[in-house]
Amino acid sequence: MAYEDIVKKYLDEDPERKVKLFKLYTRLMIISTFAIAAGVIIYIFYMFNFF
């Protein structure tokens, strides 16, 4: 039984799906970067008893 790449097949059906997926991943990476930065800042404030 040959391995069938379902994701590649799904993305190759419509090239627009690749663009949508790329935009989604880009947004998620930007949001996660800001979330991590905010978490570090809150942690620093917490460690120095600013809250």
Backbone as a printed PyTorch tensor [residue, N CA C, xyz], in Angstrom:
tensor([[[ 0.8420, -1.1830,  0.0000],
         [ 0.0000,  0.0000,  0.0000],
         [ 0.8860,  1.2440,  0.0000]],

        [[ 0.7070,  2.0710, -0.9690],
         [ 1.5210,  3.2720, -1.1030],
         [ 1.0040,  4.3680, -0.1680]],

        [[ 1.9400,  5.1650,  0.3030],
         [ 1.5870,  6.2790,  1.1810],
         [ 0.9850,  7.4050,  0.3550]],

        [[-0.1490,  7.9060,  0.7880],
         [-0.8320,  8.9910,  0.0800],
         [-0.8300, 10.2330,  0.9600]],

        [[-0.2320, 11.2890,  0.4620],
         [-0.1580, 12.5230,  1.2230],
         [-1.4640, 13.2920,  1.0490]],

        [[-2.3180, 13.1860,  2.0480],
         [-3.6490, 13.7770,  1.9720],
         [-3.5770, 15.3010,  1.9700]],

        [[-2.6730, 15.8670,  2.7750],
         [-2.5610, 17.3190,  2.8600],
         [-2.0790, 17.8950,  1.5330]],

        [[-1.0670, 17.2620,  0.9390],
         [-0.5560, 17.7390, -0.3550],
         [-1.6390, 17.6460, -1.4270]],

        [[-2.3900, 16.5660, -1.4170],
         [-3.4850, 16.4010, -2.3860],
         [-4.5340, 17.4970, -2.1960]],

        [[-4.8670, 17.7810, -0.9260],
         [-5.8680, 18.8120, -0.6220],
         [-5.3880, 20.1870, -1.0810]],

        [[-4.1100, 20.4970, -0.8550],
         [-3.5890, 21.8130, -1.2190],
         [-3.3750, 21.9510, -2.7240]],

        [[-3.0730, 20.8530, -3.3920],
         [-2.8490, 20.9090, -4.8400],
         [-4.1430, 21.0620, -5.6290]],

        [[-5.2740, 20.7230, -5.0180],
         [-6.5530, 20.8640, -5.7210],
         [-6.8660, 22.3210, -6.0270]],

        [[-6.5310, 23.2050, -5.0820],
         [-6.8150, 24.6310, -5.2540],
         [-5.6060, 25.4220, -4.7350]],

        [[-4.8670, 26.0930, -5.6120],
         [-3.6850, 26.8530, -5.1610],
         [-4.0260, 27.9700, -4.1700]],

        [[-5.2430, 28.4420, -4.1900],
         [-5.6520, 29.4990, -3.2570],
         [-5.5820, 29.0140, -1.8110]],

        [[-5.7390, 27.7260, -1.6000],
         [-5.6730, 27.1660, -0.2460],
         [-4.2760, 27.3220,  0.3450]],

        [[-3.2550, 27.2160, -0.4940],
         [-1.8840, 27.3960, -0.0090],
         [-1.6740, 28.8170,  0.4870]],

        [[-2.2410, 29.7780, -0.2300],
         [-2.1160, 31.1830,  0.1630],
         [-2.8380, 31.4230,  1.4830]],

        [[-4.0340, 30.8800,  1.6250],
         [-4.7980, 31.0470,  2.8610],
         [-4.0660, 30.4180,  4.0390]],

        [[-3.4910, 29.2380,  3.8200],
         [-2.7520, 28.5710,  4.8800],
         [-1.5100, 29.3660,  5.2700]],

        [[-0.8120, 29.9160,  4.2790],
         [ 0.3680, 30.7340,  4.5520],
         [-0.0050, 31.9670,  5.3660]],

        [[-1.1020, 32.6380,  4.9850],
         [-1.5360, 33.8220,  5.7420],
         [-1.9300, 33.4500,  7.1600]],

        [[-2.6000, 32.3190,  7.3290],
         [-2.9940, 31.8790,  8.6660],
         [-1.7680, 31.6100,  9.5260]],

        [[-0.7880, 30.8750,  8.9840],
         [ 0.4270, 30.5890,  9.7350],
         [ 1.1780, 31.8720, 10.0850]],

        [[ 1.2190, 32.8180,  9.1560],
         [ 1.9070, 34.0760,  9.4170],
         [ 1.2420, 34.8370, 10.5550]],

        [[-0.0780, 34.9210, 10.5180],
         [-0.8050, 35.5980, 11.6110],
         [-0.5680, 34.9080, 12.9400]],

        [[-0.6140, 33.5700, 12.9520],
         [-0.4080, 32.8410, 14.1970],
         [ 1.0000, 33.0470, 14.7450]],

        [[ 1.9890, 33.1110, 13.8730],
         [ 3.3660, 33.3520, 14.3390],
         [ 3.5120, 34.7460, 14.9300]],

        [[ 2.8850, 35.7460, 14.3110],
         [ 2.9550, 37.1130, 14.8380],
         [ 2.2430, 37.2010, 16.1790]],

        [[ 1.0540, 36.6250, 16.2700],
         [ 0.2950, 36.6630, 17.5240],
         [ 1.0510, 35.9350, 18.6290]],

        [[ 1.6230, 34.7660, 18.3200],
         [ 2.3380, 34.0200, 19.3540],
         [ 3.5840, 34.7690, 19.8250]],

        [[ 4.2340, 35.4900, 18.9250],
         [ 5.4010, 36.2900, 19.3200],
         [ 5.0030, 37.3640, 20.3250]],

        [[ 3.9160, 38.0790, 20.0410],
         [ 3.4670, 39.1090, 20.9780],
         [ 2.9730, 38.4950, 22.2840]],

        [[ 2.3510, 37.3440, 22.2220],
         [ 1.8750, 36.6890, 23.4430],
         [ 3.0520, 36.2740, 24.3260]],

        [[ 4.0860, 35.7420, 23.7190],
         [ 5.2720, 35.3510, 24.4910],
         [ 5.9360, 36.5850, 25.0930]],

        [[ 6.0520, 37.6570, 24.3220],
         [ 6.6620, 38.8920, 24.8340],
         [ 5.8390, 39.4520, 25.9950]],

        [[ 4.5230, 39.4590, 25.8600],
         [ 3.6620, 39.9610, 26.9420],
         [ 3.8090, 39.0830, 28.1780]],

        [[ 3.8990, 37.7800, 27.9830],
         [ 4.0780, 36.8730, 29.1190],
         [ 5.3870, 37.1180, 29.8430]],

        [[ 6.4450, 37.3710, 29.1070],
         [ 7.7470, 37.6500, 29.7250],
         [ 7.6900, 38.9580, 30.5000]],

        [[ 7.0620, 39.9750, 29.9380],
         [ 6.9480, 41.2700, 30.6240],
         [ 6.1270, 41.1290, 31.8980]],

        [[ 5.0130, 40.4160, 31.8350],
         [ 4.1850, 40.1990, 33.0300],
         [ 4.9640, 39.4110, 34.0770]],

        [[ 5.7240, 38.4200, 33.6430],
         [ 6.5410, 37.6440, 34.5780],
         [ 7.5790, 38.5320, 35.2640]],

        [[ 8.2190, 39.4070, 34.5120],
         [ 9.2090, 40.3170, 35.1020],
         [ 8.5410, 41.2530, 36.1030]],

        [[ 7.3820, 41.8000, 35.7370],
         [ 6.6540, 42.6530, 36.6830],
         [ 6.2740, 41.8840, 37.9360]],

        [[ 5.8660, 40.6420, 37.7750],
         [ 5.4710, 39.8290, 38.9150],
         [ 6.6740, 39.5460, 39.8190]],

        [[ 7.8220, 39.2800, 39.2160],
         [ 9.0100, 38.9670, 40.0080],
         [ 9.4920, 40.1840, 40.7980]],

        [[ 9.2830, 41.3850, 40.2890],
         [ 9.7010, 42.6010, 40.9850],
         [ 8.5500, 43.2410, 41.7580]],

        [[ 7.4730, 42.5030, 41.9550],
         [ 6.3190, 42.9260, 42.7610],
         [ 5.6870, 44.2230, 42.3130]],

        [[ 5.5280, 44.3960, 40.9830],
         [ 4.8160, 45.5630, 40.4910],
         [ 3.3110, 45.3390, 40.4830]],

        [[ 2.9030, 44.1060, 40.6970],
         [ 1.4510, 43.8090, 40.7450],
         [ 1.0280, 43.5790, 42.1600]]])
